[in-house]
Amino acid sequence: MSKKATAKKFDCVEMKRHIQEKIYEETRGMKPDEFLTYMHQQVVESRFAAFFAGPGSMTSTSPVATPAQLGEASENYSVATDHLP
């Protein structure tokens, strides 16, 4: 059975690499706490914010956690910085 040749309209891998490059450029040189704050802000501003906030908050616009709460969490858990940009 032969495969029909089709023109690629969307390249998922190219899109993924583009997004990763953008995040890398935006976070290069950030300290771990700055990186956590950046990632938190991305979640809060995303269209999935209500989903990450948990059950019963699907109509809520409240953030998942405040930057202060993220700071407290980073004090309680060690952050592996060898994988951060």
SEFIZA-3560 file (N, C-alpha, C; in Angstrom, 3 decimals):
REM SEFIZA-3560
<numar><xx>0.848</xx><yy>-1.174</yy><zz>0.000</zz><atom>N</atom></numar>
<numar><xx>0.000</xx><yy>0.000</yy><zz>0.000</zz><atom>CA</atom></numar>
<numar><xx>0.897</xx><yy>1.241</yy><zz>0.000</zz><atom>C</atom></numar>
<numar><xx>0.689</xx><yy>2.141</yy><zz>-0.919</zz><atom>N</atom></numar>
<numar><xx>1.529</xx><yy>3.334</yy><zz>-1.010</zz><atom>CA</atom></numar>
<numar><xx>0.929</xx><yy>4.472</yy><zz>-0.185</zz><atom>C</atom></numar>
<numar><xx>1.832</xx><yy>5.291</yy><zz>0.331</zz><atom>N</atom></numar>
<numar><xx>1.400</xx><yy>6.454</yy><zz>1.115</zz><atom>CA</atom></numar>
<numar><xx>1.275</xx><yy>7.650</yy><zz>0.188</zz><atom>C</atom></numar>
<numar><xx>0.260</xx><yy>8.437</yy><zz>0.425</zz><atom>N</atom></numar>
<numar><xx>0.041</xx><yy>9.626</yy><zz>-0.378</zz><atom>CA</atom></numar>
<numar><xx>0.908</xx><yy>10.759</yy><zz>0.198</zz><atom>C</atom></numar>
<numar><xx>1.667</xx><yy>11.415</yy><zz>-0.648</zz><atom>N</atom></numar>
<numar><xx>2.507</xx><yy>12.530</yy><zz>-0.217</zz><atom>CA</atom></numar>
<numar><xx>1.624</xx><yy>13.755</yy><zz>0.035</zz><atom>C</atom></numar>
<numar><xx>1.791</xx><yy>14.328</yy><zz>1.203</zz><atom>N</atom></numar>
<numar><xx>1.029</xx><yy>15.534</yy><zz>1.530</zz><atom>CA</atom></numar>
<numar><xx>1.987</xx><yy>16.630</yy><zz>1.973</zz><atom>C</atom></numar>
<numar><xx>1.614</xx><yy>17.850</yy><zz>1.735</zz><atom>N</atom></numar>
<numar><xx>2.416</xx><yy>18.984</yy><zz>2.167</zz><atom>CA</atom></numar>
<numar><xx>2.155</xx><yy>19.227</yy><zz>3.655</zz><atom>C</atom></numar>
<numar><xx>3.231</xx><yy>19.435</yy><zz>4.399</zz><atom>N</atom></numar>
<numar><xx>3.108</xx><yy>19.695</yy><zz>5.823</zz><atom>CA</atom></numar>
<numar><xx>2.548</xx><yy>21.089</yy><zz>6.032</zz><atom>C</atom></numar>
<numar><xx>1.482</xx><yy>21.177</yy><zz>6.808</zz><atom>N</atom></numar>
<numar><xx>0.893</xx><yy>22.477</yy><zz>7.106</zz><atom>CA</atom></numar>
<numar><xx>1.278</xx><yy>22.944</yy><zz>8.502</zz><atom>C</atom></numar>
<numar><xx>1.612</xx><yy>21.989</yy><zz>9.364</zz><atom>N</atom></numar>
<numar><xx>1.937</xx><yy>22.317</yy><zz>10.744</zz><atom>CA</atom></numar>
<numar><xx>3.040</xx><yy>21.385</yy><zz>11.215</zz><atom>C</atom></numar>
<numar><xx>4.106</xx><yy>21.952</yy><zz>11.747</zz><atom>N</atom></numar>
<numar><xx>5.224</xx><yy>21.168</yy><zz>12.247</zz><atom>CA</atom></numar>
<numar><xx>5.286</xx><yy>21.312</yy><zz>13.760</zz><atom>C</atom></numar>
<numar><xx>4.814</xx><yy>20.289</yy><zz>14.455</zz><atom>N</atom></numar>
<numar><xx>4.740</xx><yy>20.313</yy><zz>15.913</zz><atom>CA</atom></numar>
<numar><xx>6.125</xx><yy>20.463</yy><zz>16.547</zz><atom>C</atom></numar>
<numar><xx>7.105</xx><yy>19.749</yy><zz>16.027</zz><atom>N</atom></numar>
<numar><xx>8.456</xx><yy>19.801</yy><zz>16.589</zz><atom>CA</atom></numar>
<numar><xx>9.043</xx><yy>21.202</yy><zz>16.432</zz><atom>C</atom></numar>
<numar><xx>8.833</xx><yy>21.810</yy><zz>15.275</zz><atom>N</atom></numar>
<numar><xx>9.325</xx><yy>23.173</yy><zz>15.049</zz><atom>CA</atom></numar>
<numar><xx>8.673</xx><yy>24.149</yy><zz>16.022</zz><atom>C</atom></numar>
<numar><xx>7.367</xx><yy>24.003</yy><zz>16.243</zz><atom>N</atom></numar>
<numar><xx>6.666</xx><yy>24.872</yy><zz>17.173</zz><atom>CA</atom></numar>
<numar><xx>7.206</xx><yy>24.685</yy><zz>18.593</zz><atom>C</atom></numar>
<numar><xx>7.411</xx><yy>23.438</yy><zz>19.008</zz><atom>N</atom></numar>
<numar><xx>7.928</xx><yy>23.140</yy><zz>20.343</zz><atom>CA</atom></numar>
<numar><xx>9.296</xx><yy>23.775</yy><zz>20.540</zz><atom>C</atom></numar>
<numar><xx>10.167</xx><yy>23.632</yy><zz>19.549</zz><atom>N</atom></numar>
<numar><xx>11.513</xx><yy>24.216</yy><zz>19.642</zz><atom>CA</atom></numar>
<numar><xx>11.456</xx><yy>25.731</yy><zz>19.711</zz><atom>C</atom></numar>
<numar><xx>10.566</xx><yy>26.331</yy><zz>18.939</zz><atom>N</atom></numar>
<numar><xx>10.416</xx><yy>27.787</yy><zz>18.952</zz><atom>CA</atom></numar>
<numar><xx>9.982</xx><yy>28.266</yy><zz>20.344</zz><atom>C</atom></numar>
<numar><xx>9.018</xx><yy>27.587</yy><zz>20.927</zz><atom>N</atom></numar>
<numar><xx>8.526</xx><yy>27.960</yy><zz>22.257</zz><atom>CA</atom></numar>
<numar><xx>9.623</xx><yy>27.773</yy><zz>23.304</zz><atom>C</atom></numar>
<numar><xx>10.367</xx><yy>26.670</yy><zz>23.212</zz><atom>N</atom></numar>
<numar><xx>11.455</xx><yy>26.439</yy><zz>24.161</zz><atom>CA</atom></numar>
<numar><xx>12.536</xx><yy>27.505</yy><zz>24.042</zz><atom>C</atom></numar>
<numar><xx>12.869</xx><yy>27.910</yy><zz>22.832</zz><atom>N</atom></numar>
<numar><xx>13.860</xx><yy>28.972</yy><zz>22.633</zz><atom>CA</atom></numar>
<numar><xx>13.388</xx><yy>30.278</yy><zz>23.251</zz><atom>C</atom></numar>
<numar><xx>12.113</xx><yy>30.589</yy><zz>23.069</zz><atom>N</atom></numar>
<numar><xx>11.543</xx><yy>31.816</yy><zz>23.641</zz><atom>CA</atom></numar>
<numar><xx>11.634</xx><yy>31.790</yy><zz>25.171</zz><atom>C</atom></numar>
<numar><xx>11.253</xx><yy>30.671</yy><zz>25.774</zz><atom>N</atom></numar>
<numar><xx>11.319</xx><yy>30.554</yy><zz>27.228</zz><atom>CA</atom></numar>
<numar><xx>12.767</xx><yy>30.652</yy><zz>27.697</zz><atom>C</atom></numar>
<numar><xx>13.674</xx><yy>30.005</yy><zz>26.996</zz><atom>N</atom></numar>
<numar><xx>15.089</xx><yy>30.064</yy><zz>27.362</zz><atom>CA</atom></numar>
<numar><xx>15.597</xx><yy>31.505</yy><zz>27.336</zz><atom>C</atom></numar>
<numar><xx>15.272</xx><yy>32.243</yy><zz>26.273</zz><atom>N</atom></numar>
<numar><xx>15.719</xx><yy>33.631</yy><zz>26.169</zz><atom>CA</atom></numar>
<numar><xx>15.138</xx><yy>34.491</yy><zz>27.294</zz><atom>C</atom></numar>
<numar><xx>13.882</xx><yy>34.238</yy><zz>27.649</zz><atom>N</atom></numar>
<numar><xx>13.237</xx><yy>35.026</yy><zz>28.694</zz><atom>CA</atom></numar>
<numar><xx>13.746</xx><yy>34.682</yy><zz>30.092</zz><atom>C</atom></numar>
<numar><xx>14.242</xx><yy>33.469</yy><zz>30.283</zz><atom>N</atom></numar>
<numar><xx>14.639</xx><yy>33.038</yy><zz>31.627</zz><atom>CA</atom></numar>
<numar><xx>16.148</xx><yy>32.910</yy><zz>31.802</zz><atom>C</atom></numar>
<numar><xx>16.908</xx><yy>33.147</yy><zz>30.759</zz><atom>N</atom></numar>
<numar><xx>18.359</xx><yy>33.015</yy><zz>30.856</zz><atom>CA</atom></numar>
<numar><xx>18.893</xx><yy>33.929</yy><zz>31.958</zz><atom>C</atom></numar>
<numar><xx>19.700</xx><yy>33.362</yy><zz>32.832</zz><atom>N</atom></numar>
<numar><xx>20.324</xx><yy>34.142</yy><zz>33.894</zz><atom>CA</atom></numar>
<numar><xx>19.463</xx><yy>34.342</yy><zz>35.124</zz><atom>C</atom></numar>
<numar><xx>18.256</xx><yy>33.813</yy><zz>35.131</zz><atom>N</atom></numar>
<numar><xx>17.384</xx><yy>33.972</yy><zz>36.301</zz><atom>CA</atom></numar>
<numar><xx>17.847</xx><yy>33.070</yy><zz>37.435</zz><atom>C</atom></numar>
<numar><xx>17.682</xx><yy>33.569</yy><zz>38.645</zz><atom>N</atom></numar>
<numar><xx>17.927</xx><yy>32.757</yy><zz>39.831</zz><atom>CA</atom></numar>
<numar><xx>16.735</xx><yy>31.823</yy><zz>39.996</zz><atom>C</atom></numar>
<numar><xx>16.899</xx><yy>30.729</yy><zz>40.764</zz><atom>N</atom></numar>
<numar><xx>15.790</xx><yy>29.779</yy><zz>40.922</zz><atom>CA</atom></numar>
<numar><xx>14.480</xx><yy>30.410</yy><zz>41.386</zz><atom>C</atom></numar>
<numar><xx>14.541</xx><yy>31.353</yy><zz>42.328</zz><atom>N</atom></numar>
<numar><xx>13.295</xx><yy>31.978</yy><zz>42.795</zz><atom>CA</atom></numar>
<numar><xx>12.670</xx><yy>32.849</yy><zz>41.709</zz><atom>C</atom></numar>
<numar><xx>13.491</xx><yy>33.501</yy><zz>40.900</zz><atom>N</atom></numar>
<numar><xx>12.975</xx><yy>34.300</yy><zz>39.791</zz><atom>CA</atom></numar>
<numar><xx>12.333</xx><yy>33.394</yy><zz>38.732</zz><atom>C</atom></numar>
<numar><xx>12.965</xx><yy>32.238</yy><zz>38.489</zz><atom>N</atom></numar>
<numar><xx>12.442</xx><yy>31.288</yy><zz>37.524</zz><atom>CA</atom></numar>
<numar><xx>11.089</xx><yy>30.746</yy><zz>37.991</zz><atom>C</atom></numar>
<numar><xx>10.959</xx><yy>30.433</yy><zz>39.284</zz><atom>N</atom></numar>
<numar><xx>9.685</xx><yy>29.954</yy><zz>39.822</zz><atom>CA</atom></numar>
<numar><xx>8.598</xx><yy>31.015</yy><zz>39.682</zz><atom>C</atom></numar>
<numar><xx>8.946</xx><yy>32.267</yy><zz>39.959</zz><atom>N</atom></numar>
<numar><xx>7.984</xx><yy>33.355</yy><zz>39.814</zz><atom>CA</atom></numar>
<numar><xx>7.563</xx><yy>33.508</yy><zz>38.359</zz><atom>C</atom></numar>
<numar><xx>8.522</xx><yy>33.406</yy><zz>37.444</zz><atom>N</atom></numar>
<numar><xx>8.222</xx><yy>33.486</yy><zz>36.009</zz><atom>CA</atom></numar>
<numar><xx>7.256</xx><yy>32.380</yy><zz>35.602</zz><atom>C</atom></numar>
<numar><xx>7.556</xx><yy>31.135</yy><zz>36.006</zz><atom>N</atom></numar>
<numar><xx>6.707</xx><yy>30.008</yy><zz>35.639</zz><atom>CA</atom></numar>
<numar><xx>5.315</xx><yy>30.150</yy><zz>36.255</zz><atom>C</atom></numar>
<numar><xx>5.261</xx><yy>30.613</yy><zz>37.493</zz><atom>N</atom></numar>
<numar><xx>3.965</xx><yy>30.840</yy><zz>38.144</zz><atom>CA</atom></numar>
<numar><xx>3.143</xx><yy>31.841</yy><zz>37.337</zz><atom>C</atom></numar>
<numar><xx>3.779</xx><yy>32.920</yy><zz>36.918</zz><atom>N</atom></numar>
<numar><xx>3.076</xx><yy>33.950</yy><zz>36.155</zz><atom>CA</atom></numar>
<numar><xx>2.557</xx><yy>33.382</yy><zz>34.839</zz><atom>C</atom></numar>
<numar><xx>3.336</xx><yy>32.524</yy><zz>34.210</zz><atom>N</atom></numar>
<numar><xx>2.890</xx><yy>31.906</yy><zz>32.961</zz><atom>CA</atom></numar>
<numar><xx>1.647</xx><yy>31.053</yy><zz>33.183</zz><atom>C</atom></numar>
<numar><xx>1.603</xx><yy>30.328</yy><zz>34.308</zz><atom>N</atom></numar>
<numar><xx>0.438</xx><yy>29.495</yy><zz>34.623</zz><atom>CA</atom></numar>
<numar><xx>-0.772</xx><yy>30.373</yy><zz>34.906</zz><atom>C</atom></numar>
<numar><xx>-0.582</xx><yy>31.423</yy><zz>35.704</zz><atom>N</atom></numar>
<numar><xx>-1.684</xx><yy>32.316</yy><zz>36.071</zz><atom>CA</atom></numar>
<numar><xx>-2.284</xx><yy>32.978</yy><zz>34.834</zz><atom>C</atom></numar>
<numar><xx>-1.438</xx><yy>33.333</yy><zz>33.883</zz><atom>N</atom></numar>
<numar><xx>-1.910</xx><yy>34.029</yy><zz>32.689</zz><atom>CA</atom></numar>
<numar><xx>-2.402</xx><yy>33.080</yy><zz>31.597</zz><atom>C</atom></numar>
<numar><xx>-2.209</xx><yy>31.784</yy><zz>31.783</zz><atom>N</atom></numar>
<numar><xx>-2.608</xx><yy>30.844</yy><zz>30.744</zz><atom>CA</atom></numar>
<numar><xx>-4.109</xx><yy>30.612</yy><zz>30.748</zz><atom>C</atom></numar>
<numar><xx>-4.587</xx><yy>30.047</yy><zz>29.662</zz><atom>N</atom></numar>
<numar><xx>-6.014</xx><yy>29.747</yy><zz>29.577</zz><atom>CA</atom></numar>
<numar><xx>-6.380</xx><yy>28.557</yy><zz>30.454</zz><atom>C</atom></numar>
<numar><xx>-5.387</xx><yy>27.874</yy><zz>31.015</zz><atom>N</atom></numar>
<numar><xx>-5.627</xx><yy>26.724</yy><zz>31.879</zz><atom>CA</atom></numar>
<numar><xx>-5.534</xx><yy>27.059</yy><zz>33.363</zz><atom>C</atom></numar>
<numar><xx>-5.462</xx><yy>28.333</yy><zz>33.706</zz><atom>N</atom></numar>
<numar><xx>-5.278</xx><yy>28.753</yy><zz>35.098</zz><atom>CA</atom></numar>
<numar><xx>-6.353</xx><yy>28.182</yy><zz>36.016</zz><atom>C</atom></numar>
<numar><xx>-7.603</xx><yy>28.226</yy><zz>35.607</zz><atom>N</atom></numar>
<numar><xx>-8.684</xx><yy>27.714</yy><zz>36.453</zz><atom>CA</atom></numar>
<numar><xx>-8.546</xx><yy>26.215</yy><zz>36.656</zz><atom>C</atom></numar>
<numar><xx>-8.115</xx><yy>25.497</yy><zz>35.640</zz><atom>N</atom></numar>
<numar><xx>-7.918</xx><yy>24.051</yy><zz>35.759</zz><atom>CA</atom></numar>
<numar><xx>-6.844</xx><yy>23.741</yy><zz>36.797</zz><atom>C</atom></numar>
<numar><xx>-5.735</xx><yy>24.476</yy><zz>36.759</zz><atom>N</atom></numar>
<numar><xx>-4.648</xx><yy>24.232</yy><zz>37.705</zz><atom>CA</atom></numar>
<numar><xx>-5.012</xx><yy>24.673</yy><zz>39.116</zz><atom>C</atom></numar>
<numar><xx>-5.986</xx><yy>25.571</yy><zz>39.251</zz><atom>N</atom></numar>
<numar><xx>-6.398</xx><yy>26.039</yy><zz>40.575</zz><atom>CA</atom></numar>
<numar><xx>-7.138</xx><yy>24.955</yy><zz>41.344</zz><atom>C</atom></numar>
<numar><xx>-7.669</xx><yy>23.957</yy><zz>40.644</zz><atom>N</atom></numar>
<numar><xx>-8.295</xx><yy>22.830</yy><zz>41.322</zz><atom>CA</atom></numar>
<numar><xx>-9.797</xx><yy>22.793</yy><zz>41.143</zz><atom>C</atom></numar>
<numar><xx>-10.410</xx><yy>21.736</yy><zz>41.696</zz><atom>N</atom></numar>
<numar><xx>-11.858</xx><yy>21.552</yy><zz>41.563</zz><atom>CA</atom></numar>
<numar><xx>-12.631</xx><yy>22.720</yy><zz>42.173</zz><atom>C</atom></numar>
<numar><xx>-13.736</xx><yy>23.041</yy><zz>41.554</zz><atom>N</atom></numar>
<numar><xx>-14.589</xx><yy>24.102</yy><zz>42.076</zz><atom>CA</atom></numar>
<numar><xx>-14.140</xx><yy>25.497</yy><zz>41.705</zz><atom>C</atom></numar>
<numar><xx>-13.032</xx><yy>25.604</yy><zz>41.005</zz><atom>N</atom></numar>
<numar><xx>-12.540</xx><yy>26.935</yy><zz>40.661</zz><atom>CA</atom></numar>
<numar><xx>-12.487</xx><yy>27.149</yy><zz>39.159</zz><atom>C</atom></numar>
<numar><xx>-13.219</xx><yy>26.360</yy><zz>38.428</zz><atom>N</atom></numar>
<numar><xx>-13.175</xx><yy>26.452</yy><zz>36.970</zz><atom>CA</atom></numar>
<numar><xx>-13.670</xx><yy>27.809</yy><zz>36.469</zz><atom>C</atom></numar>
<numar><xx>-14.429</xx><yy>28.523</yy><zz>37.268</zz><atom>N</atom></numar>
<numar><xx>-14.860</xx><yy>29.857</yy><zz>36.862</zz><atom>CA</atom></numar>
<numar><xx>-14.060</xx><yy>30.926</yy><zz>37.589</zz><atom>C</atom></numar>
<numar><xx>-13.175</xx><yy>30.519</yy><zz>38.459</zz><atom>N</atom></numar>
<numar><xx>-12.372</xx><yy>31.446</yy><zz>39.245</zz><atom>CA</atom></numar>
<numar><xx>-11.223</xx><yy>31.991</yy><zz>38.414</zz><atom>C</atom></numar>
<numar><xx>-10.829</xx><yy>33.229</yy><zz>38.702</zz><atom>N</atom></numar>
<numar><xx>-9.663</xx><yy>33.805</yy><zz>38.053</zz><atom>CA</atom></numar>
<numar><xx>-8.532</xx><yy>33.976</yy><zz>39.059</zz><atom>C</atom></numar>
<numar><xx>-8.687</xx><yy>33.386</yy><zz>40.238</zz><atom>N</atom></numar>
<numar><xx>-7.655</xx><yy>33.506</yy><zz>41.256</zz><atom>CA</atom></numar>
<numar><xx>-6.437</xx><yy>32.674</yy><zz>40.879</zz><atom>C</atom></numar>
<numar><xx>-5.237</xx><yy>33.148</yy><zz>41.262</zz><atom>N</atom></numar>
<numar><xx>-4.029</xx><yy>32.415</yy><zz>40.921</zz><atom>CA</atom></numar>
<numar><xx>-3.919</xx><yy>31.109</yy><zz>41.700</zz><atom>C</atom></numar>
<numar><xx>-3.093</xx><yy>30.217</yy><zz>41.192</zz><atom>N</atom></numar>
<numar><xx>-2.862</xx><yy>28.934</yy><zz>41.838</zz><atom>CA</atom></numar>
<numar><xx>-2.179</xx><yy>29.149</yy><zz>43.178</zz><atom>C</atom></numar>
<numar><xx>-1.147</xx><yy>29.961</yy><zz>43.191</zz><atom>N</atom></numar>
<numar><xx>-0.414</xx><yy>30.303</yy><zz>44.406</zz><atom>CA</atom></numar>
<numar><xx>0.178</xx><yy>31.679</yy><zz>44.203</zz><atom>C</atom></numar>
<numar><xx>0.344</xx><yy>32.399</yy><zz>45.290</zz><atom>N</atom></numar>
<numar><xx>0.944</xx><yy>33.721</yy><zz>45.189</zz><atom>CA</atom></numar>
<numar><xx>2.459</xx><yy>33.579</yy><zz>45.115</zz><atom>C</atom></numar>
<numar><xx>3.167</xx><yy>34.596</yy><zz>44.594</zz><atom>N</atom></numar>
<numar><xx>4.631</xx><yy>34.533</yy><zz>44.582</zz><atom>CA</atom></numar>
<numar><xx>5.211</xx><yy>34.325</yy><zz>45.982</zz><atom>C</atom></numar>
<numar><xx>4.569</xx><yy>34.883</yy><zz>47.011</zz><atom>N</atom></numar>
<numar><xx>5.044</xx><yy>34.682</yy><zz>48.379</zz><atom>CA</atom></numar>
<numar><xx>4.948</xx><yy>33.208</yy><zz>48.765</zz><atom>C</atom></numar>
<numar><xx>3.863</xx><yy>32.559</yy><zz>48.374</zz><atom>N</atom></numar>
<numar><xx>3.712</xx><yy>31.132</yy><zz>48.666</zz><atom>CA</atom></numar>
<numar><xx>4.765</xx><yy>30.319</yy><zz>47.921</zz><atom>C</atom></numar>
<numar><xx>5.094</xx><yy>30.730</yy><zz>46.717</zz><atom>N</atom></numar>
<numar><xx>6.143</xx><yy>30.035</yy><zz>45.977</zz><atom>CA</atom></numar>
<numar><xx>7.480</xx><yy>30.193</yy><zz>46.679</zz><atom>C</atom></numar>
<numar><xx>7.728</xx><yy>31.376</yy><zz>47.234</zz><atom>N</atom></numar>
<numar><xx>8.962</xx><yy>31.602</yy><zz>47.979</zz><atom>CA</atom></numar>
<numar><xx>9.043</xx><yy>30.699</yy><zz>49.184</zz><atom>C</atom></numar>
<numar><xx>7.929</xx><yy>30.550</yy><zz>49.895</zz><atom>N</atom></numar>
<numar><xx>7.886</xx><yy>29.657</yy><zz>51.054</zz><atom>CA</atom></numar>
<numar><xx>8.142</xx><yy>28.225</yy><zz>50.619</zz><atom>C</atom></numar>
<numar><xx>7.571</xx><yy>27.817</yy><zz>49.512</zz><atom>N</atom></numar>
<numar><xx>7.748</xx><yy>26.455</yy><zz>49.031</zz><atom>CA</atom></numar>
<numar><xx>9.205</xx><yy>26.201</yy><zz>48.662</zz><atom>C</atom></numar>
<numar><xx>9.856</xx><yy>27.183</yy><zz>48.065</zz><atom>N</atom></numar>
<numar><xx>11.245</xx><yy>26.964</yy><zz>47.663</zz><atom>CA</atom></numar>
<numar><xx>12.161</xx><yy>26.868</yy><zz>48.876</zz><atom>C</atom></numar>
<numar><xx>11.740</xx><yy>27.439</yy><zz>50.012</zz><atom>N</atom></numar>
<numar><xx>12.530</xx><yy>27.304</yy><zz>51.231</zz><atom>CA</atom></numar>
<numar><xx>12.404</xx><yy>25.892</yy><zz>51.792</zz><atom>C</atom></numar>
<numar><xx>11.253</xx><yy>25.257</yy><zz>51.577</zz><atom>N</atom></numar>
<numar><xx>10.995</xx><yy>23.936</yy><zz>52.132</zz><atom>CA</atom></numar>
<numar><xx>11.529</xx><yy>22.812</yy><zz>51.260</zz><atom>C</atom></numar>
<numar><xx>11.743</xx><yy>23.072</yy><zz>49.990</zz><atom>N</atom></numar>
<numar><xx>12.195</xx><yy>22.044</yy><zz>49.059</zz><atom>CA</atom></numar>
<numar><xx>13.445</xx><yy>22.537</yy><zz>48.350</zz><atom>C</atom></numar>
<numar><xx>14.383</xx><yy>21.645</yy><zz>48.141</zz><atom>N</atom></numar>
<numar><xx>15.588</xx><yy>22.040</yy><zz>47.415</zz><atom>CA</atom></numar>
<numar><xx>15.268</xx><yy>22.047</yy><zz>45.925</zz><atom>C</atom></numar>
<numar><xx>15.801</xx><yy>23.024</yy><zz>45.229</zz><atom>N</atom></numar>
<numar><xx>15.584</xx><yy>23.147</yy><zz>43.804</zz><atom>CA</atom></numar>
<numar><xx>16.859</xx><yy>22.727</yy><zz>43.082</zz><atom>C</atom></numar>
<numar><xx>16.734</xx><yy>21.784</yy><zz>42.166</zz><atom>N</atom></numar>
<numar><xx>17.884</xx><yy>21.337</yy><zz>41.379</zz><atom>CA</atom></numar>
<numar><xx>18.136</xx><yy>22.377</yy><zz>40.304</zz><atom>C</atom></numar>
<numar><xx>19.238</xx><yy>23.126</yy><zz>40.447</zz><atom>N</atom></numar>
<numar><xx>19.517</xx><yy>24.208</yy><zz>39.506</zz><atom>CA</atom></numar>
<numar><xx>20.339</xx><yy>23.756</yy><zz>38.313</zz><atom>C</atom></numar>
<numar><xx>20.831</xx><yy>22.515</yy><zz>38.325</zz><atom>N</atom></numar>
<numar><xx>21.664</xx><yy>22.083</yy><zz>37.211</zz><atom>CA</atom></numar>
<numar><xx>20.845</xx><yy>21.858</yy><zz>35.937</zz><atom>C</atom></numar>
<numar><xx>19.503</xx><yy>21.839</yy><zz>36.027</zz><atom>N</atom></numar>
<numar><xx>18.677</xx><yy>21.664</yy><zz>34.840</zz><atom>CA</atom></numar>
<numar><xx>18.017</xx><yy>22.964</yy><zz>34.404</zz><atom>C</atom></numar>
<numar><xx>18.221</xx><yy>24.030</yy><zz>35.174</zz><atom>N</atom></numar>
<numar><xx>17.615</xx><yy>25.312</yy><zz>34.813</zz><atom>CA</atom></numar>
<numar><xx>18.472</xx><yy>25.996</yy><zz>33.764</zz><atom>C</atom></numar>
<numar><xx>17.838</xx><yy>26.815</yy><zz>32.932</zz><atom>N</atom></numar>
<numar><xx>18.607</xx><yy>27.523</yy><zz>31.892</zz><atom>CA</atom></numar>
<numar><xx>19.588</xx><yy>28.500</yy><zz>32.490</zz><atom>C</atom></numar>
//
